[in-house]
Amino acid sequence: DGGRENGSAESRDSADGASSLPSDWPNKRSARRPPTDISPEEVRSALNLYKAKLALLARSSKSSKREIKTTLNACAQDTTGLFLKANNESLRQNYRKAMKLLSNCNQRSERDPNFAALYYNNMGCIHHSMRRHTAAAFYFGRALRENASLCAPAANGEAVPLTHFSCDRRSELEYNRGLQLLLAGKGEAAFACFHAALKLLHRQPRAWLRAGEACIAAHLEREQAVRAGRAGSRPSAVGCEMLGVGGRRRLLLPVGERLPPPGGAQ
């Protein structure tokens, strides 16, 4: 009987301890919400978002459009929903409408604090689809700067939260920027971006393939520069030298010698 009483007392103590758990369970310093605070409406909206993502991955524009519309009706001007809608319009080659939808995304997401980097990354992807590689590289560069500012330590000496490290997209952004630089004909700069991306994407064969293509492009650029220099410094028949290429080409005359008159007369 004493054991039973002790056991019942221990069970009551454990029950009281479970009821006295803090609201920010399981960690006192955790920013995550406890499962009991999530409403059924939020669960439904999250399910609609996942359905829309799966439809976009399956290249089903009609079903994804229906799911995105349902999500936006449930949560007006939802940032994730607008991102998915812009992605859907980009897949349908409505690039102007996709950029307009991204411009309306002026809210910061609680799930991903790296909102600015995602915004510029999506703009770069749209410009890549429009074959504007220089503009796309600019947007990916902006996304890299925003991503670096997210993971940088604060001025007051506070540590960077772990949630910010989990939202780091540097490797993906470096890969995207390197691809645009490679398509723009800048092999050395593209290789530097791919080299930085391989620190995390070292298991991706496509990243190694792009790095090899960047090496080949950089080698061809150097060979063309050497050939242009040799062609520019080739002496002419009258003892002159040509420097430069195109509009910057210059003619150097020898010093102390006179050119022969026209017709070859002495």
Helices and strands as residue ranges (DSSP letters): H 2-19, G 35-37, H 40-57, H 61-74, H 79-91, H 95-103, H 115-129, H 133-151, H 162-166, H 170-183, H 187-197, H 205-232, E 241-243, G 246-248, E 250-252, G 262-264
